Amino acid sequence: MTDINLPKHIVDRIEARWCARQEKREIVDRRLEQLRAYRNNIRRYRRLLSTKLSDLERQFIERRLSEESSAMGAWPPT
């Protein structure tokens, strides 16, 4: 492949667009990671609720399940 010489302002504009795309992709990746964490926590808490627990443990897990569900439902965070 041969080198292509473009004017500096064109190269700068291409690089700016590329960087903006990369930043958007990173933001989306972080959002997806957080949503997966919420989902995994909700699954784990539901699984724990099907086991034998003390009243205190059950209350704690139900509270955490409610918090995780609310956080996931309020997506995106403000």
C-alpha positions in Angstrom: 0.0 0.0 0.0 1.3 3.4 -0.8 1.4 6.4 1.5 -1.3 9.0 0.9 -0.4 12.5 1.7 -3.4 14.5 2.9 -3.5 18.1 4.0 -3.0 18.5 7.8 -6.5 19.9 8.4 -8.0 16.8 6.8 -5.9 14.4 8.9 -6.7 16.4 12.0 -10.4 16.1 11.3 -10.2 12.3 10.6 -8.2 11.8 13.9 -10.8 13.9 15.8 -13.7 11.8 14.5 -11.8 8.5 15.2 -11.1 9.6 18.8 -14.8 10.6 19.3 -15.8 7.2 18.1 -13.4 5.5 20.4 -14.7 7.5 23.4 -18.3 6.7 22.5 -17.5 3.0 22.3 -15.8 3.1 25.7 -18.8 4.8 27.2 -21.1 2.1 25.8 -18.8 -0.6 27.0 -18.9 0.8 30.5 -22.7 1.1 30.5 -23.0 -2.5 29.3 -20.6 -3.7 32.0 -22.7 -1.9 34.7 -25.9 -3.4 33.3 -24.4 -6.9 33.3 -23.3 -6.3 36.9 -26.8 -5.4 37.9 -28.3 -8.4 36.1 -25.8 -10.8 37.7 -26.4 -9.4 41.2 -30.2 -9.7 40.7 -29.8 -13.3 39.6 -27.5 -14.1 42.6 -29.9 -12.5 45.1 -32.9 -14.4 43.6 -31.0 -17.6 43.9 -30.1 -16.8 47.5 -33.7 -16.1 48.3 -34.6 -19.7 47.3 -32.3 -21.0 50.0 -32.8 -21.4 53.8 -32.0 -18.0 55.4 -32.5 -16.3 58.7 -35.0 -13.4 58.8 -32.2 -10.9 59.0 -30.4 -12.4 56.0 -33.6 -12.5 54.0 -34.3 -8.9 54.8 -30.9 -7.9 53.8 -31.0 -9.8 50.5 -34.5 -8.5 49.7 -33.3 -4.9 50.3 -30.2 -5.4 48.0 -32.4 -7.0 45.4 -34.7 -4.0 45.5 -31.8 -1.6 45.3 -30.3 -3.4 42.3 -33.6 -3.6 40.5 -34.2 0.1 41.0 -30.7 1.0 39.9 -31.2 -1.1 36.7 -34.6 0.3 36.1 -33.4 3.9 36.5 -30.8 3.5 33.7 -29.1 5.6 32.5 -27.9 7.1 35.8 -28.2 10.8 36.2 
